[in-house]
Amino acid sequence: MTDARTVFDRHLPDQLPTPQPATAYAPSNIALSKYWGKRDKALNLPLNSSLSISLRDWGSTTRISPSSTDEVWFQDRLLPADDPFADKVLRFANRFRRDQMMPLKIETSNTIPTAAGLASSASGFAALTMALVQAFQLDLPDDTVSMFARLGSGSATRSLWHGFARWERGHANDGTDSFARPLEVRWPAFRIAIIPVDTGPKSHSSRDGMNHTVATSPLFGAWPAQAESDCTAIQNAVQDQNFQTLGQLAEANALAMHATMLAARPALSYLKPESWQVLETLWTARHEGLAAFATMDAGANVKLILEASSAADVKAIFPQSRLIAPFDPL
Amino acid sequence: MTDARTVFDRHLPDQLPTPQPATAYAPSNIALSKYWGKRDKALNLPLNSSLSISLRDWGSTTRISPSSTDEVWFQDRLLPADDPFADKVLRFANRFRRDQMMPLKIETSNTIPTAAGLASSASGFAALTMALVQAFQLDLPDDTVSMFARLGSGSATRSLWHGFARWERGHANDGTDSFARPLEVRWPAFRIAIIPVDTGPKSHSSRDGMNHTVATSPLFGAWPAQAESDCTAIQNAVQDQNFQTLGQLAEANALAMHATMLAARPALSYLKPESWQVLETLWTARHEGLAAFATMDAGANVKLILEASSAADVKAIFPQSRLIAPFDPL
C-alpha cells in the first residue's frame, strides 16, 4: 500500500531550496454534492466525487517564513508546542521537509465568522499547502497541489480556487488521480446564505462521523453510487446554470448523506431540532414560491443556495442569515 | 396474479349463514420492528416481517348486526353513504358477503385518545375482521383471521391480540403465509409512553409515504434485509426480556426507517422539529442514565419504550406523556 510519504517523495526534489517568505489565501468551500466516506483513510481517498462552491472572502491566509525554530501562530497568537492544531500543521509541513532541517514560522489567520460555525480545515490546509509550495519554490501543476492539500484534509483539495470545483474521486490506489479542478463557470447571481444554528463545538468530528457511518450504517452501501451520479447531475446543472435542478439535487444529496448517519448504529445526528425548524420553515416558504434550497454538513448549521433575486426574501424569512456572493470581486 | 377475492373465496363457504349480532374489540399496536414497504400492494404483502406490542385498552370495538340496509356508524354517528371511512368498511364487508344480499349495521368506536395522534386503522380493521368472522359464524384458525385483517390494513394483521405479535412476511405470492402470531411472552413491567407532538392531520398517509419511499429513495434497497434481521433480533430480545438490547434495536430500526424516507426524492419527513426536540431530550437523559428508547411511525409523535422502574423519570422529563401498561389486566 502507498503511504503519503511515497506520494510526496515522487513529486518533490530530494533537496528543497532554502525557504522564501510566502503568503497564500484559500477560501472555505461548501459541498453541493457531498464527500462522505473514504476508501483509504491514510490517503484521504474518497468513495465518491464531490462538487463545491467557494466562499470568496471567508477563508484562511497562511504566511510562511524561515525561522530559527518551528513556530505556529494562529490569529496572531503563538501556539504552545503541544497544541493539537500546531502539531497538525507541523506534521503537514514535515511532508514537504521530510528530514531536512528547515525551521519555519507558520502564521495562519481565518476570516470565517465564528458565528457561522464553519470548519476551517478546508481553507486552512489549502492555504498551508499553497504557501509551502511557494516557500519551497516548487513548480508544480495545480493537480498536484490539490492532491497535496487532500493529504492534509479531504475537502481542502477543493479549496484552491474561487467558484465551483469538482473533486474527482479517481481510481488509482496511490490517489494520484484524486484531486479537484475548478469548473469554468461564472454565475454572478449565485448566492449562499449561512443560517447559524449552533456555534458550540461539534459532538463528533466529521472524520469520526464518516468512519462511524461507513462502519455501522446499514443504508450506507447505496451511498457511493448515488453520490457519484448526483455529482455528475449537479455538475451538469451548474454548467447549465439551471438553478431549480441544482437546488433539488443538492438538497436531496445532503439529506441522503444525513440519512446514512441517522441509520448508523448508534445514530449520528449533527442536525439539531433548530436545524429541522429551519428546514421546515424553508419547505413551507418554498411551497409558497421561494426559490431556495438547503444543504447541511457535519454540523447543525443550515446553508441555503439561492439566486440574487431571492436574497431579500431569504433575509426576511431568516434575518439571522449571512449572505455570500461567491462571484463578486474581492 | 392472485387477487383478494380469490383469497377470501378459498376460505369462506359458498353460502354464508344468516348473520348473527357480534361484537369484537381489538387493541391498537405499535411496531418495535417496523413494517415499511410492500411487495404486493393489492394484497398488502410486506417486504419484511415486523413485530409489535399492543396498546391494551386503546383500540377499537366493532358491533355488527343484521339490518334492512347497510349502515356504518362511527362513534355513535351514522355516516353518510359517501363517507370514505364508510366506503372502506363496506368494501371490506363485501369481501365476506361477495354477492350475497345481507345488509349489515356496522358500529365502530375507538378508545384511542385523539391527542395521542395514533392511527386507528390497525385496531379498526382487526376488530371489523373479528366481528365479521363471528357474525357469519366462521370457524377459522387465527392465522386465517389475521391474514384477512391484513387485506384491510397491513398493520391490522398484528392487532388481534394483546401483548407482542410478530407478522411473518411469508413468501407465497397469494399471501397465505403472511400473517401474525402472538408471542408467548408476558412482560408485566413493560411500558409504552406516547409523547404527543402534533395532533393535526398527517401530511401524507403512511401508504403513500411507503410507496413514495420504495419508488424514489436511493437508500431503500438495503432496508428489507436489515429490517428482517432486526425483526429476528428484536424477537430474541423480547423473548429474553433483555430491555437494553430491545431498546437499542427498536430505536435503530425506527431511525433507519425514517432515514429511508429522508433520502426519498423529494424527502419525506413525518418527524417535526418538536419530534427531534423530544429525541434530543431523550438522548441527553439517556446519557445521564435513563433507560428509555424511542420509536416513531408515519407521524410526528414519539413513542418511548421503558420498564415500570423508569416510569416516574419519564413522566418527570416528559410531563405530557401518556403511559400504557400493555400487560395490566383489562
Interface residues (C-beta under 8 A of the other chain):
Chain A: P218 L219 G221 A222 W223 Q226 Q248 E251 A252 L255 A256 H258 A259 T260 L262 A263 R265 P266 A267 S269 L271 K272 P273 E274 W276 Q277 L279 E280
Chain B: P218 L219 G221 A222 W223 Q226 Q248 E251 A252 L255 A256 H258 A259 T260 L262 A263 R265 P266 A267 S269 L271 K272 P273 E274 W276 Q277 L279 E280
